[in-house]
Amino acid sequence: MSEQAIKLSRQLREIAENLDQQIHEAAGKRVPFTLIVFTEDRTSYVSTCDRADSVREMRHLLDLWEQSMPDIEAHKIN
């Protein structure tokens, strides 16, 4: 495994904790998320929800992309 992947792996939980705080502040409550990161030789993830929930939501997002969901920020729709 590359040094980059190892370094990221060691810090990923802390990154997720900081992101969780920022999302909480922005939304006014905790919102589950899955963060996926790609290094040259590895894909890693960290999540605040169960793996089954992450898989369900990723499949849903992929379905929307396959249906040509536009790349528009949610707050700009409608």
ABEGO torsion letter per residue (X at the ends): XBAAAAAAAAAAAAAAAAAAAAAAAAAGBBBBBBBBBBBAABBBBBBABBAAAAAAAAAAAAAAAAAGBBBBBAAABX
